[in-house]
Amino acid sequence: MKPLNEWLTEYGESHQNPTNKKIHNFAVPAIMFSILGLFWCIPKPGFFPEHFLFNWCTLFVLLTTVYYFLLGIFVAVGMILVSILMMVGIYFIESAALPLLPVCIALFIVAWVFQFIGHKIEGKKPSFFEDLLFLLIGPVWVAKGLFPFLFKK
């Protein structure tokens, strides 16, 4: 398995343009939020306990957290905190009786359109075309760019 620095360096190679970086700072968290929201919307099977946190979103977060722990404890803790904040937002959207599914679908589409515009400006294809794990690296790369002090050794 590649170390975190190698993943981030490879990801950064196709994200050099300042406009593309700014787009990614918005679009990557928006995509992550929308994906978590889409998982939240999947109907629960009968064997899930009757609690709002027992859903497909939580299961997805737990599974991705295993991968983040393999990259490092600070990465995992950071992504858990980000995921919790996003899940709180999802819960509030749902609690406010807003249509969570259409909101997440629209956000997902708009954010991906911006991502592809950013890559058109960059002149390079998205990293996940090379390896789907870059879809999990993108949020870490954005976090490192926004909060570099968390990544100092």
N, C-alpha and C positions, 0 to 999 in steps of 0.2 A: 504494500500500500504506500502511496506517495505521502510524504510529509506535507503538513499544511503550507509551509513556505513555497514548496514546489507548485502546489495547486494554485496558490494566490499569484505567483509569478506567471504561470501559464495563463490564468484568467486575465491578468492585467495586460498581457500582450495584445489582446484584442479590445482593450479599453483604455486607450491613450488619449484620445481626443477629449478636450475639456467639455464640449457639449455632450458627447456620449456619456461621459462620467456623470454629469449633472442629471441626464435623463435616467441613468441607472440608479442614481440615489433616490429617485422617486419611484421608478417603475419596478425595481426588484422588490422593495418592501410591499408595494401594492400587489404585485403578483403573489408574493408569499401570503399576504393577508387574504387575497381572494381564494387561493388554493385551500387555506385553512377553512375559510368560510364554506367553500364547496364541499369539503369533507364533513363539515358540521351539518350540512343539509342532507347528507345521505341518511335515509331512514335507519333507525337502530333495529337490530334483530331482537327478538324476545329474550335472548339470554343476557343482553346488556342490562346491568342494574338500572333502576329508575332514578337516575341522578343526571343533572344537566351536563356534567363533565364526562360521563361515560358515553362517548360517541366516537365516530370514526376519526374526527379531528384529533382528539386526544391520543388515540392509538397511533395515528400518523406521526404526531409530535414525538411520542415515545420511541417509535422506530427510528426516526431521523436523529433523535438524540443519541442513540447508540452509535451511529456513524460519527456524530460530532465528538463524542467521547473518545473515539479512536483517533481523532485529529488533535485532541487536547482538552484538558479539563476546563480551561478558560473559554474555549470555543463552545463547549457544551453548555456551560453555565450561562454564557451570554445568549446563546440561541434559545435556551429554556426561558430566560427572562423576556426576550423578544416575543417568543411564542405565547407566553402567558399574557403579555400586554395585548397582543393581537386577539387572543381568545376572549379577553375582557371586552375589547371593542366589538367583537362578533356577538358576544352575549348581549351587550347593550343594544346593538342594532336589532337583534331578535326580540329583546324585551320591549323595545319601543314599538313593536308590531310593524316594523319596516320589512319589506319583502327581501329577506336575506339572499335568497337564491338569485333573483334578478340583479341585485346590487353587486354581488360577487361576480356574476357572469359579465356584467358591463365593465366592472373594474378590471377584470382579467383581460378582456378584449382591448380596452383602451391602453392598459399598461403594455401589452405585447405590441400593439401598434407603435407606441413610443419606442419600445426596445428596438424594433426593426428599423425605425427612422434613425435612431442613434447609431445602429450598425451600418446603415447606409452612409451616414455622415462619416463614420470611422473608416469605411471602406474595407471592413473585415466582417466575416460571418460570425454569428454568435458561437461562443465556446462550446455550448452543449451539443452542437453538431458533431463535435469530436468525441465527447464523452458526456453522457447524461448526468454523471455526478457533478458536473459543473452547475447544474440546477440547484444543488445544495451548497455549492461553493459561493455562488453569487451573493447570497445574503451575508456571508462571512466577509467577503471582499468589500461590500458596501459598509459593513460595520467597522472594518479596519480603516477605511477611508474617512469615516465620520468620527470615529473614536480611536485614533491611533495609540493613545496612551494605554489602552487595554491590551495591546499586542506587544508591548515592550517587554523584553526579557530581563 
